[in-house]
Amino acid sequence: MNRTVYSPLIFELSKAGRKGYSLPQNPCPDYQTSQLPTELLRQNAPTRLPEADELTVARHYTNMSGNNFGVDTGFYPLGSCTMKYNPKINEEMAALPGFTGIHPAQDAPYMQGALKLYDEVQRTLAEVAGLSRFTLNPFAGAHGELTGLMVIRTYHEKRGDLQRTKIIVPDSAHGTNPASAAVCGLQIVQVKSTADGTVDVEDLKPLLGPDIAGMMMTNPNTLGIFERQIPEIARLVHECGGLMYYDGANLNPMLGVCRPGDMGFDVMHINLHKTFSTPHGGGGPGSGPVGVRAGLEDYLPNPQVHFNAETQRYELRCNGEALGHVSAFLGNFGIIVRAYAYLLTLGKEGIPMAGKLSVLNANYIKECLKDYYCLPIDGLCKHEFVFDGLLPQYGGSHTDASHITTLEVAKRLLDYGFHAPTIYFPLLFHESMMIEPTETESKETLDAFIDVMKKIAKEALHHPEMLRQAPHSTPVRRLDDVKAVKDAKFSF
Ligand SMILES: *Cc1c(COP(=O)(O)O)cnc(C)c1O
């Protein structure tokens, strides 16, 4: 499938003197502009702006929008990112003027509807997670991690237990885990994975002691595998006085099936921009709600949204036990509205279906492709799984310098109109290719993707040069990665 190829820059379309507007004569007398401070006046005209007529500009941006790839354009199996379809009703709800018109500093009595929505989302997440209370203030998953770790730190500090400066993080963790822990001032202690990709309990045991603040775990982990030893791990960490942190960025397959709170976790974050359908990518707005078990609620950041049963009103409270503020106001409110619409659309019956279908779709692709791509960890996966490049018989041998790499497979997928999976993550394998189809894709789309992946494996065998040159039909050909990082404006 070829998409329209369009790539001139608006500067290249510029023609001196061409205009897209005609303004009336400036009605202001000269003396008004002469009042402007001279240092603010442009000294050396003309400006270096493109000059173009309106039609050229309209065509330019309309054609350029066709160069974007999004969930609404095609299949986007970007592992760990949960690029599911974002129902348009959520966008409509978030755009309601009653929501978009609220000033963030408006007083609580004048935004009761917004606070009610906030409260219902935080309560629903608490129910889904099996925890006591949530805050929706953090702006992203990593921000949620930092907030959750600050809750853990505050908990130890309030008990006067100041020696707990270390946090245990599995070697398979998402990079944000150690980064957030470091920002929180904690020292990272790495625990190894076993050959089946889960946390190695025997490696964990000697790491535990009176200096451990807690342990971060991702479940399903970044290999898409359910961590079966959680009860045992939680018992060991709790016995040594630490708290259990759940990275719930990828909660999708767990929805309505099992709950972190029931597994023994004390603190967690959820990504609304993944599991709860908010569109994301390109660094767009996110939301990383943080939940805690009973006894830790007061440490959640200020302001907190509470329902006052006596006055029947919603209130904003700041309490002295809290770890402080982590965001201006109440977080990314538009994202919270989208999550609310999504939760209500799915309802209690629909939520568990979403998780189960995401697992079914991932396992379907995995089973159909494992005779072509190397599956380092076999068996049932959750919503995503990892291939370690092509099988050697299709040119994927790691030891041969001329092998076909994961990068080449990923680039070739673009020619067929699919977004590439997440590549070279997790770091546990050389040629990681992390595939997450999500529940929103039809069997026809999954089959089309499977066919193309098989076709690419055969191309690797018979036309390796074509793969090395891919992509062939995208608006921008293969980038010089090093140059792109160092010199962004010349990378294409
Ligand atoms: C995406 C992700 C994060 C980080 O979320 P951001 O919103 O990108 O900061 C953390 N952990 C896991 C497992 C993730 O997949």
The ligand as an SDF file (V2000), in Angstrom:
LIG
                    3D

 15 15  0  0  0  0  0  0  0  0999 V2000
    4.7030    3.8940   28.7950 C   0  0  0  0  0  0  0  0  0  0  0  0
    5.2450    3.2790   29.9950 C   0  0  0  0  0  0  0  0  0  0  0  0
    5.7180    4.0700   31.0650 C   0  0  0  0  0  0  0  0  0  0  0  0
    5.8570    5.5670   30.9970 C   0  0  0  0  0  0  0  0  0  0  0  0
    4.7030    6.2800   30.6800 O   0  0  0  0  0  0  0  0  0  0  0  0
    4.8350    7.7580   30.0660 P   0  0  0  0  0  0  0  0  0  0  0  0
    3.4460    8.2900   30.0860 O   0  0  0  0  0  0  0  0  0  0  0  0
    5.3850    7.5920   28.6960 O   0  0  0  0  0  0  0  0  0  0  0  0
    5.7300    8.5440   30.9600 O   0  0  0  0  0  0  0  0  0  0  0  0
    6.1500    3.4120   32.1970 C   0  0  0  0  0  0  0  0  0  0  0  0
    6.1630    2.0770   32.2840 N   0  0  0  0  0  0  0  0  0  0  0  0
    5.7160    1.2840   31.2890 C   0  0  0  0  0  0  0  0  0  0  0  0
    5.7370   -0.2030   31.4590 C   0  0  0  0  0  0  0  0  0  0  0  0
    5.2590    1.8540   30.1060 C   0  0  0  0  0  0  0  0  0  0  0  0
    4.8500    1.0670   29.1080 O   0  0  0  0  0  0  0  0  0  0  0  0
  1  2  1  0
  2  3  1  0
  2 14  2  0
  3  4  1  0
  3 10  2  0
  4  5  1  0
  5  6  1  0
  6  7  2  0
  6  8  1  0
  6  9  1  0
 10 11  1  0
 11 12  2  0
 12 13  1  0
 12 14  1  0
 14 15  1  0
M  END
$$$$
